[in-house]
Every structure is written in structure tokens, then in C-alpha cells.
Amino acid sequence: MALSWKARRRVALLVLLVALPAYIVVAVSVVALFDRPHILVELGIYIALGVVWALPLKAVFKGVGQANPDDPPQE
């Protein structure tokens, strides 16, 4: 079952306020476990991790910034 527009907005807000900071902490902690690589390799790792978190959540964020499609049109 697809999420409603209101539910997608709430899930997107939850992801941005709770899950994304937690993901950042975990990503930095995992990278810190290894010896520090060359700066360009480290930059590439962080860029890749920055893109990877958004791919599964693309459907949640799609259309969230638009007006509610269920509302009647205003004249």
C-alpha cells in the first residue's frame, strides 16, 4: 500500500531529523575504524555514503515539497 502525502511528509521529516544524523554518526565511526586513507579516497567514500542513504528513500521524498494533491484546488 502506498503512503499518503501526509504520511510521506511525516516519514520524510522523521528521516531528516533522526535517521540522517544517526547515519552520519555511524558512517564517520565506521570510516574512523580504519587507518585514514588519502584525502581524495576519504572524500570519495563520504560522497558515496552521502548518495547511498538517499537512494532507498527516493520514493518517500518525491513530491513532499509540493502542495497536497488531495486538497481541492483554490480559486
N, C-alpha and C positions, 0 to 999 in steps of 0.2 A: 504494500500500500504506500502510495506517495505521501510525503509530508505536505501539510497545508502551508500556505505562505507564512502564516503567523508562527507555526511550529518551526519552519526553516529559519525564521528570524531569531527565534529563541535559541535554537541549536547553534546557529552561527555566532551569536553573542557568547554563548557558553564556551564554544571552541576558542574564540578570540581572547576571552578573559581568563580561562582556566587551562584549557588543554595546550594552547600555544606556548604560554610561559613554561609550563611543565615540560613540554617537548624541547624547548630551548635549553633548559637546565640539564635534561638527560643527554641531549646531543653534545653539549660542551663537556659534560662529565665523562662521556664515553671517549671523546677525542682526547681528553686530558689523560686518560689511562695509558696512552702510548707516548713514545718519545715524540717531541714536537717535530713535525715534518717541515720541509721547506715552506716558506710563506705562501708561495703560489699553490702548492698542493693543499695546504690548510685552507686557503681561500676557496679552492675548488670543492673541497669537502663541505664547507659551510654553505656554499651556493647550492650544491646538490641537495643537501639536507633541507635547505630553505624551499626548494621546489618540491621535494618529495612529500612534505606534510600536506601540501595543498591539493595534490592530485586526487587522493581519495575523497576529499571534501568538496570537490568542484560542484557537485550537484546541490550541496547544502547552500553554497554561497551564490549560486546562479539566481538572479532576479531578486535578491534580497533588498537591494537598494532601490528597487522600483516601487511604484505605488501598488497597493493591494489590488490584485486583479478581480477580487470578489466584491469590492465596493462598487456601488452604482456610479456611473460617470457623473461628474459635476458639470453644471452648465453655467 
